[in-house]
């Protein structure tokens, strides 16, 4: 036998020498949940280790994370029911707590990268990402101006990257035009390009109390049987001016991540979503799997598939491991 692949695996140092994929902490985006309060830390039961945070607690969490080398964050608001309505008015109400938090984080930590969520669901009394008409249908074109108002308010507050997560047609181009018209040419868009109608968003909807009041999200989020359709979405997002493309969830969609990486020249992100995190945490807590090893294997597989950026609730756990 001249060829013995095992020779390249004989020690930790040699394995490290021939390692094909690495993941750096600076490639992670850490999702944080906020609520309207100065001080608050309400643990989210279905997302062990994550909490809804008041402003001061959130600033503290950003500081702790930055000390671990995490530089990028995405913010999601838990909005009280009294602020929710059919047209998500609160999302662009001047100085709402989400916009105030963006301002505060950028003031305290100007060097961090801050990403927002652009979608109606946290603010909508219907719990949908788009505007629900009187027949219960999601009206794509009535949603776009609402998203644009939300995006402009976030841009004005100082956001670095907008994250449209709603899957309405034409929204990337619509937002780009609205931003440019108002002079926000430097604000980036990371499009949720291939966001699938997934069972893995459960804990996130608990965290924000944002589950749809009626129906499901299948008329806008993608069918998980489809692959070529993701390339069509990617082509449109590129044409419309997206700066980065995202696949979501990550683990059941490694093939899609790989396709987009091959097809596009834009940076590719993957969202390691709440259900993917919760499964590992739950099995780990019972001693059924080694949580840390499973986390590393998961994150590296997402990277190996082609993701340049990973949004993950594991950001702090992974960063602590690498410290
Ligand atoms: C909704 C949104 C969702 C997530 C991010 N933005 C959930 C949904 O589409 O219902 C899910 C993130 C996660 O599960 O971690 N705009």
Boltz pocket constraint, residues with backbone or C-beta under 6 A from the ligand:
constraints:
  - pocket:
      binder: B
      contacts: [[A, 117], [A, 118], [A, 119], [A, 120], [A, 121], [A, 129], [A, 165], [A, 166], [A, 200], [A, 201], [A, 202], [A, 203], [A, 204], [A, 205], [A, 210], [A, 217], [A, 272], [A, 273], [A, 274], [A, 275]]
      max_distance: 6.0
